[in-house]
Amino acid sequence: MLIPARMSEAEERRWVGVMLDKLAAQESRSILGDRELTERALRLSEQYFGGRARPGSVRWVTNQNTRWGSCTPSEGSIRLSHRLQGMPEYVVDYVLLHELAHLLVPGHGPRFWQLLEAYPRTERARGYLEGVVAAERLPHLPAAREE
């Protein structure tokens, strides 16, 4: 990887991390591709929502760094952040269910959360994701540079 000389060590570490994340996301897609992700979403919809949430497409994306997932109900499209790849299955399932619920209820009102109560690991998954966000905000010690 080529990096401009004007970049600081912090910028260099950040960009190397971004690029490694993108490479890992591309490799992980071959393990659980978009088609498998769609099939998983349909199984979850059947199991927890009686099959009422029917996504038109479900796919991994690399441009969501502040959200775990997003949904466009009018198109029936669901996008999951590549950052979820490698996380426990119950966490990915929760995010899928969260986005599937948006196909039935657009906002985050009581009816929306009532739908998610059907998934027994909702609170555990939310806690896991909150922990990931908290860990990302911790200051990291700079890596030692080789001379």
N, CA, C and O of each residue as an XYZ file, in Angstrom:
588
protein
N       0.849     -1.161      0.000
C       0.000      0.000      0.000
C       0.900      1.232      0.000
O       1.840      1.320      0.790
N       0.613      2.167     -0.877
C       1.366      3.410     -0.937
C       0.615      4.480     -0.146
O      -0.604      4.619     -0.251
N       1.378      5.231      0.649
C       0.796      6.281      1.483
C       1.593      7.555      1.268
O       2.824      7.522      1.296
N       0.914      8.686      1.052
C       1.640      9.947      0.869
C       2.523     10.268      2.075
O       2.121     10.050      3.217
N       3.702     10.774      1.825
C       4.659     11.096      2.886
C       4.130     12.171      3.829
O       4.554     12.242      4.982
N       3.210     13.006      3.354
C       2.707     14.100      4.190
C       1.745     13.622      5.287
O       1.403     14.390      6.187
N       1.311     12.368      5.215
C       0.382     11.849      6.229
C       1.086     11.683      7.563
O       2.232     11.239      7.625
N       0.395     12.041      8.612
C       0.926     11.822      9.957
C       0.806     10.333     10.296
O       0.142      9.575      9.589
N       1.455      9.934     11.377
C       1.360      8.535     11.804
C      -0.089      8.161     12.101
O      -0.535      7.064     11.764
N      -0.821      9.077     12.735
C      -2.226      8.801     13.074
C      -3.064      8.616     11.804
O      -3.888      7.705     11.726
N      -2.847      9.495     10.803
C      -3.585      9.350      9.537
C      -3.223      8.045      8.844
O      -4.080      7.354      8.292
N      -1.943      7.727      8.884
C      -1.482      6.488      8.267
C      -2.157      5.280      8.910
O      -2.660      4.406      8.205
N      -2.174      5.222     10.243
C      -2.815      4.109     10.948
C      -4.295      4.028     10.599
O      -4.834      2.942     10.389
N      -4.952      5.198     10.540
C      -6.382      5.221     10.238
C      -6.641      4.689      8.829
O      -7.525      3.854      8.637
N      -5.878      5.166      7.842
C      -6.098      4.731      6.458
C      -5.740      3.268      6.244
O      -6.416      2.570      5.488
N      -4.691      2.798      6.896
C      -4.357      1.381      6.791
C      -5.502      0.559      7.370
O      -5.880     -0.469      6.807
N      -6.056      1.011      8.499
C      -7.203      0.321      9.096
C      -8.409      0.299      8.178
O      -9.069     -0.730      8.036
N      -8.700      1.443      7.547
C      -9.834      1.532      6.617
C      -9.643      0.562      5.455
O     -10.565     -0.163      5.083
N      -8.444      0.555      4.889
C      -8.183     -0.303      3.733
C      -8.208     -1.786      4.123
O      -8.716     -2.615      3.369
N      -7.666     -2.119      5.287
C      -7.713     -3.513      5.736
C      -9.156     -3.950      5.983
O      -9.522     -5.082      5.666
N      -9.983     -3.055      6.550
C     -11.406     -3.354      6.755
C     -12.094     -3.640      5.428
O     -12.890     -4.573      5.323
N     -11.782     -2.826      4.404
C     -12.398     -3.039      3.089
C     -11.975     -4.377      2.494
O     -12.795     -5.094      1.920
N     -10.701     -4.709      2.631
C     -10.229     -5.997      2.123
C     -10.887     -7.150      2.870
O     -11.307     -8.134      2.261
N     -10.976     -7.026      4.191
C     -11.615     -8.077      4.993
C     -13.079     -8.230      4.615
O     -13.591     -9.347      4.552
N     -13.755     -7.116      4.362
C     -15.165     -7.168      3.973
C     -15.331     -7.896      2.652
O     -16.257     -8.691      2.489
N     -14.435     -7.628      1.706
C     -14.504     -8.305      0.413
C     -14.285     -9.806      0.576
O     -14.969    -10.609     -0.059
N     -13.330    -10.186      1.428
C     -13.066    -11.601      1.656
C     -14.224    -12.261      2.381
O     -14.592    -13.390      2.057
N     -14.814    -11.566      3.371
C     -15.907    -12.135      4.147
C     -17.145    -12.347      3.306
O     -17.928    -13.256      3.583
N     -17.342    -11.535      2.291
C     -18.516    -11.694      1.437
C     -18.542    -13.066      0.786
O     -19.611    -13.622      0.534
N     -17.365    -13.608      0.515
C     -17.344    -14.923     -0.115
C     -17.821    -15.994      0.862
O     -18.275    -17.053      0.430
N     -17.729    -15.744      2.169
C     -18.186    -16.694      3.179
C     -19.709    -16.600      3.324
O     -20.393    -17.620      3.243
N     -20.236    -15.432      3.530
C     -21.674    -15.215      3.626
C     -22.008    -14.110      2.637
O     -21.969    -12.924      2.967
N     -22.336    -14.520      1.428
C     -22.606    -13.569      0.368
C     -23.975    -12.935      0.509
O     -24.748    -13.264      1.409
N     -24.255    -12.021     -0.402
C     -25.525    -11.305     -0.365
C     -26.718    -12.246     -0.523
O     -27.753    -12.043      0.110
N     -26.582    -13.268     -1.358
C     -27.697    -14.205     -1.545
C     -27.990    -14.954     -0.248
O     -29.148    -15.117      0.139
N     -26.921    -15.409      0.423
C     -27.098    -16.102      1.701
C     -27.660    -15.168      2.760
O     -28.454    -15.579      3.607
N     -27.246    -13.917      2.706
C     -27.753    -12.927      3.653
C     -29.257    -12.716      3.432
O     -30.013    -12.594      4.396
N     -29.686    -12.674      2.180
C     -31.104    -12.532      1.864
C     -31.879    -13.747      2.360
O     -32.954    -13.607      2.943
N     -31.336    -14.936      2.130
C     -31.994    -16.156      2.597
C     -32.109    -16.174      4.122
O     -33.122    -16.602      4.676
N     -31.072    -15.709      4.778
C     -31.083    -15.636      6.246
C     -32.161    -14.669      6.714
O     -32.888    -14.958      7.665
N     -32.267    -13.520      6.048
C     -33.283    -12.529      6.409
C     -34.684    -13.112      6.228
O     -35.562    -12.888      7.061
N     -34.893    -13.851      5.154
C     -36.206    -14.458      4.916
C     -36.546    -15.495      5.980
O     -37.692    -15.581      6.421
N     -35.553    -16.285      6.396
C     -35.777    -17.269      7.472
C     -36.130    -16.562      8.775
O     -37.040    -16.984      9.488
N     -35.404    -15.479      9.086
C     -35.683    -14.731     10.310
C     -37.067    -14.103     10.264
O     -37.792    -14.114     11.259
N     -37.434    -13.557      9.112
C     -38.764    -12.967      8.950
C     -39.843    -14.018      9.194
O     -40.838    -13.757      9.869
N     -39.635    -15.186      8.646
C     -40.604    -16.281      8.823
C     -40.704    -16.670     10.294
O     -41.799    -16.831     10.833
N     -39.556    -16.816     10.928
C     -39.519    -17.279     12.314
C     -40.089    -16.273     13.304
O     -40.811    -16.652     14.226
N     -39.769    -14.988     13.122
C     -40.138    -13.988     14.130
C     -41.281    -13.064     13.719
O     -41.950    -12.494     14.582
N     -41.513    -12.909     12.430
C     -42.555    -11.992     11.963
C     -43.607    -12.679     11.098
O     -44.362    -12.016     10.387
N     -43.654    -14.004     11.160
C     -44.632    -14.734     10.371
C     -44.471    -14.544      8.873
O     -45.429    -14.718      8.119
N     -43.261    -14.186      8.431
C     -42.981    -14.005      7.005
C     -43.514    -12.711      6.422
O     -43.479    -12.525      5.206
N     -44.008    -11.814      7.261
C     -44.603    -10.565      6.765
C     -43.582     -9.587      6.206
O     -43.912     -8.807      5.313
N     -42.356     -9.607      6.703
C     -41.307     -8.700      6.203
C     -40.597     -9.396      5.052
O     -39.894    -10.384      5.260
N     -40.777     -8.889      3.851
C     -40.219     -9.501      2.642
C     -39.281     -8.520      1.948
O     -39.727     -7.696      1.149
N     -37.991     -8.601      2.245
C     -37.056     -7.668      1.608
C     -36.872     -7.967      0.123
O     -36.879     -9.124     -0.298
N     -36.709     -6.912     -0.656
C     -36.397     -7.069     -2.074
C     -34.928     -7.396     -2.272
O     -34.560     -8.138     -3.182
N     -34.093     -6.832     -1.408
C     -32.658     -7.111     -1.462
C     -32.043     -6.913     -0.090
O     -32.483     -6.071      0.693
N     -31.019     -7.703      0.186
C     -30.242     -7.584      1.423
C     -28.792     -7.723      1.002
O     -28.426     -8.683      0.323
N     -27.958     -6.758      1.408
C     -26.557     -6.832      0.979
C     -25.631     -6.160      1.980
O     -26.040     -5.318      2.779
N     -24.372     -6.564      1.908
C     -23.310     -5.947      2.701
C     -22.881     -4.664      2.000
O     -22.863     -4.604      0.771
N     -22.539     -3.643      2.771
C     -21.998     -2.412      2.209
C     -20.792     -1.967      3.034
O     -20.687     -2.280      4.220
N     -19.895     -1.242      2.396
C     -18.690     -0.765      3.096
C     -18.737      0.730      3.375
O     -17.760      1.297      3.864
N     -19.857      1.375      3.074
C     -19.934      2.837      3.267
C     -20.737      3.227      4.497
O     -21.102      4.394      4.640
N     -21.023      2.285      5.388
C     -21.743      2.606      6.628
C     -20.796      2.424      7.801
O     -20.571      1.309      8.272
N     -20.253      3.523      8.259
C     -19.311      3.438      9.364
C     -19.889      3.950     10.677
O     -19.253      3.827     11.724
N     -21.087      4.521     10.632
C     -21.716      4.988     11.867
C     -23.021      4.255     12.154
O     -23.601      4.423     13.226
N     -23.489      3.446     11.211
C     -24.707      2.646     11.393
C     -24.359      1.188     11.203
O     -23.415      0.845     10.492
N     -25.132      0.334     11.848
C     -24.952     -1.101     11.664
C     -25.753     -1.595     10.463
O     -25.385     -2.584      9.829
N     -26.827     -0.918     10.158
C     -27.653     -1.308      9.035
C     -28.569     -0.174      8.650
O     -28.699      0.811      9.376
N     -29.206     -0.319      7.499
C     -30.184      0.675      7.064
C     -31.208     -0.027      6.180
O     -30.959     -1.097      5.624
N     -32.361      0.614      6.071
C     -33.461      0.036      5.320
C     -34.179      1.150      4.569
O     -34.384      2.241      5.100
N     -34.552      0.866      3.347
C     -35.394      1.765      2.567
C     -36.702      1.021      2.313
O     -36.812      0.262      1.350
N     -37.703      1.240      3.186
C     -38.953      0.479      3.075
C     -39.629      0.584      1.711
O     -40.201     -0.395      1.231
N     -39.571      1.761      1.079
C     -40.243      1.923     -0.211
C     -39.644      1.020     -1.293
O     -40.327      0.646     -2.247
N     -38.369      0.678     -1.136
C     -37.697     -0.205     -2.098
C     -37.575     -1.632     -1.585
O     -37.292     -2.558     -2.346
N     -37.793     -1.795     -0.284
C     -37.609     -3.120      0.315
C     -36.157     -3.519      0.417
O     -35.843     -4.707      0.495
N     -35.262     -2.538      0.418
C     -33.829     -2.850      0.445
C     -33.258     -2.695      1.855
O     -33.590     -1.766      2.590
N     -32.394     -3.636      2.195
C     -31.705     -3.642      3.486
C     -30.214     -3.709      3.204
O     -29.756     -4.485      2.365
N     -29.466     -2.881      3.923
C     -28.014     -2.859      3.798
C     -27.412     -3.045      5.192
O     -27.829     -2.396      6.152
N     -26.438     -3.928      5.286
C     -25.739     -4.151      6.555
C     -24.291     -3.710      6.414
O     -23.644     -3.958      5.397
N     -23.800     -3.055      7.453
C     -22.407     -2.615      7.457
C     -21.468     -3.815      7.475
O     -21.705     -4.796      8.179
N     -20.412     -3.719      6.698
C     -19.398     -4.769      6.674
C     -18.746     -4.953      8.045
O     -18.128     -5.984      8.310
N     -18.887     -3.949      8.916
C     -18.296     -4.046     10.252
C     -18.936     -5.163     11.084
O     -18.359     -5.606     12.076
N     -20.136     -5.620     10.676
C     -20.801     -6.717     11.385
C     -20.185     -8.075     11.061
O     -20.361     -9.036     11.810
N     -19.474     -8.149      9.964
C     -18.891     -9.420      9.559
C     -17.875     -9.868     10.599
O     -16.991     -9.106     10.990
N     -18.010    -11.082     11.029
C     -17.128    -11.614     12.060
C     -17.698    -11.476     13.467
O     -17.152    -12.043     14.413
N     -18.795    -10.724     13.615
C     -19.448    -10.618     14.918
C     -20.299    -11.867     15.139
O     -20.610    -12.584     14.188
N     -20.676    -12.129     16.397
C     -21.498    -13.320     16.650
C     -22.777    -13.331     15.808
O     -23.342    -12.284     15.492
N     -23.211    -14.528     15.460
C     -24.386    -14.702     14.609
C     -25.627    -14.022     15.192
O     -26.416    -13.429     14.455
N     -25.800    -14.108     16.524
C     -26.991    -13.508     17.125
C     -27.006    -11.981     16.964
O     -28.073    -11.368     16.950
N     -25.829    -11.373     16.845
C     -25.747     -9.921     16.646
C     -26.173     -9.576     15.218
O     -26.967     -8.658     15.010
N     -25.652    -10.301     14.247
C     -26.032    -10.080     12.841
C     -27.536    -10.332     12.688
O     -28.228     -9.572     12.010
N     -28.039    -11.395     13.317
C     -29.476    -11.690     13.239
C     -30.299    -10.548     13.827
O     -31.336    -10.183     13.273
N     -29.847     -9.984     14.941
C     -30.573     -8.859     15.533
C     -30.627     -7.676     14.564
O     -31.686     -7.077     14.378
N     -29.505     -7.341     13.953
C     -29.492     -6.196     13.032
C     -30.387     -6.488     11.829
O     -31.112     -5.607     11.365
N     -30.340     -7.708     11.329
C     -31.240     -8.077     10.234
C     -32.697     -7.921     10.657
O     -33.502     -7.352      9.921
N     -33.035     -8.424     11.842
C     -34.413     -8.303     12.332
C     -34.812     -6.845     12.539
O     -35.947     -6.460     12.256
N     -33.879     -6.038     13.031
C     -34.145     -4.610     13.225
C     -34.540     -3.972     11.892
O     -35.519     -3.231     11.803
N     -33.755     -4.279     10.867
C     -34.048     -3.695      9.548
C     -35.303     -4.313      8.935
O     -36.076     -3.610      8.283
N     -35.517     -5.597      9.129
C     -36.757     -6.229      8.656
C     -37.982     -5.595      9.309
O     -39.013     -5.398      8.665
N     -37.852     -5.280     10.596
C     -38.972     -4.644     11.310
C     -39.320     -3.302     10.671
O     -40.480     -2.890     10.687
N     -38.326     -2.619     10.110
C     -38.598     -1.335      9.444
C     -39.417     -1.513      8.166
O     -40.047     -0.562      7.702
N     -39.416     -2.706      7.599
C     -40.281     -2.950      6.443
C     -41.748     -2.980      6.873
O     -42.646     -2.762      6.060
N     -41.979     -3.253      8.156
C     -43.338     -3.319      8.697
C     -43.733     -2.043      9.432
O     -44.887     -1.619      9.374
N     -42.778     -1.436     10.117
C     -43.004     -0.207     10.890
C     -41.824      0.725     10.623
O     -40.702      0.413     11.023
N     -42.046      1.860      9.957
C     -40.930      2.723      9.563
C     -40.125      3.342     10.716
O     -38.899      3.410     10.619
N     -40.750      3.783     11.770
C     -40.036      4.495     12.835
C     -39.584      3.586     13.962
O     -39.596      2.361     13.839
N     -39.183      4.211     15.070
C     -38.723      3.477     16.251
C     -39.704      3.640     17.407
O     -39.289      3.745     18.561
N     -40.977      3.661     17.112
C     -41.993      3.803     18.150
C     -42.250      2.493     18.880
O     -41.591      1.485     18.625
N     -43.227      2.522     19.801
C     -43.533      1.329     20.611
C     -43.884      0.093     19.774
O     -43.512     -1.024     20.134
N     -44.592      0.286     18.672
C     -44.969     -0.847     17.825
C     -43.729     -1.516     17.216
O     -43.665     -2.739     17.094
N     -42.750     -0.690     16.839
C     -41.495     -1.214     16.289
C     -40.785     -2.087     17.325
O     -40.409     -3.220     17.027
N     -40.599     -1.560     18.545
C     -39.871     -2.293     19.580
C     -40.645     -3.527     20.024
O     -40.047     -4.523     20.431
N     -41.952     -3.466     19.948
C     -42.775     -4.629     20.277
C     -42.488     -5.785     19.304
O     -42.452     -6.947     19.710
N     -42.287     -5.461     18.034
C     -41.927     -6.486     17.059
C     -40.610     -7.167     17.439
O     -40.490     -8.389     17.357
N     -39.635     -6.373     17.852
C     -38.309     -6.926     18.167
C     -38.290     -7.725     19.461
O     -37.355     -8.488     19.707
N     -39.317     -7.556     20.291
C     -39.395     -8.347     21.527
C     -39.499     -9.839     21.229
O     -39.189    -10.665     22.088
N     -39.928    -10.185     20.034
C     -40.047    -11.597     19.657
C     -38.675    -12.278     19.613
O     -38.580    -13.487     19.825
N     -37.619    -11.514     19.340
C     -36.271    -12.077     19.267
C     -35.689    -12.113     20.672
O     -35.498    -11.059     21.280
N     -35.400    -13.304     21.207
C     -34.974    -13.394     22.611
C     -33.608    -12.793     22.918
O     -33.286    -12.581     24.087
N     -32.800    -12.517     21.906
C     -31.458    -11.987     22.166
C     -31.327    -10.500     21.820
O     -30.219     -9.996     21.637
N     -32.453     -9.811     21.733
C     -32.417     -8.387     21.382
C     -31.541     -7.587     22.343
O     -30.632     -6.881     21.907
N     -31.802     -7.690     23.638
C     -31.038     -6.885     24.605
C     -29.569     -7.269     24.620
O     -28.701     -6.403     24.729
N     -29.285     -8.563     24.511
C     -27.892     -9.012     24.510
C     -27.155     -8.457     23.286
O     -26.026     -7.980     23.400
N     -27.795     -8.522     22.124
C     -27.169     -8.015     20.901
C     -26.964     -6.507     20.978
O     -25.919     -5.998     20.574
N     -27.962     -5.793     21.496
C     -27.818     -4.339     21.624
C     -26.655     -4.003     22.566
O     -25.888     -3.076     22.306
N     -26.533     -4.753     23.647
C     -25.425     -4.540     24.580
C     -24.074     -4.807     23.929
O     -23.111     -4.077     24.163
N     -24.008     -5.843     23.118
C     -22.770     -6.165     22.400
C     -22.375     -5.004     21.497
O     -21.227     -4.560     21.509
N     -23.339     -4.514     20.710
C     -23.049     -3.411     19.786
C     -22.670     -2.143     20.534
O     -21.787     -1.407     20.093
N     -23.323     -1.877     21.657
C     -22.954     -0.705     22.466
C     -21.524     -0.846     22.978
O     -20.785      0.137     23.040
N     -21.131     -2.069     23.344
C     -19.763     -2.312     23.797
C     -18.747     -2.079     22.693
O     -17.671     -1.536     22.943
N     -19.077     -2.481     21.481
C     -18.181     -2.259     20.339
C     -17.992     -0.764     20.119
O     -16.870     -0.296     19.921
N     -19.086     -0.019     20.153
C     -19.004      1.438     19.955
C     -18.166      2.073     21.061
O     -17.330      2.935     20.789
N     -18.385      1.651     22.307
C     -17.620      2.207     23.429
C     -16.133      1.891     23.268
O     -15.290      2.751     23.522
N     -15.806      0.685     22.855
C     -14.397      0.298     22.681
C     -13.738      1.112     21.570
O     -12.561      1.460     21.663
N     -14.502      1.415     20.520
C     -13.946      2.210     19.419
C     -13.614      3.635     19.856
O     -12.755      4.288     19.265
N     -14.290      4.106     20.880
C     -14.066      5.483     21.355
C     -12.912      5.598     22.337
O     -12.480      6.704     22.661
N     -12.404      4.458     22.818
C     -11.293      4.489     23.768
C     -10.028      4.965     23.064
O      -9.807      4.653     21.894
N      -9.204      5.716     23.777
C      -7.935      6.126     23.153
C      -7.045      4.897     22.981
O      -6.952      4.046     23.865
N      -6.403      4.829     21.836
C      -5.508      3.713     21.560
C      -4.066      4.193     21.636
O      -3.741      5.299     21.203
N      -3.220      3.357     22.186
C      -1.805      3.692     22.243
C      -1.208      3.571     20.847
O      -1.533      2.636     20.116
N      -0.348      4.495     20.472
C       0.263      4.398     19.135
C       1.115      3.151     19.021
O       1.802      2.759     19.965
N       1.063      2.539     17.865
C       1.889      1.351     17.624
C       3.343      1.767     17.499
O       3.655      2.831     16.964
N       4.223      0.918     17.998
C       5.660      1.212     17.907
C       6.104      1.081     16.455
O       5.755      0.108     15.786
N       6.856      2.034     15.972
C       7.377      2.004     14.594
C       8.734      1.349     14.590
O       9.560      1.573     15.474
N       8.947      0.533     13.576
C      10.275     -0.076     13.442
C      11.231      0.966     12.871
O      10.860      1.771     12.017
N      12.425      0.935     13.344
C      13.436      1.895     12.878
C      14.114      1.399     11.644
O      14.994      2.074     11.109
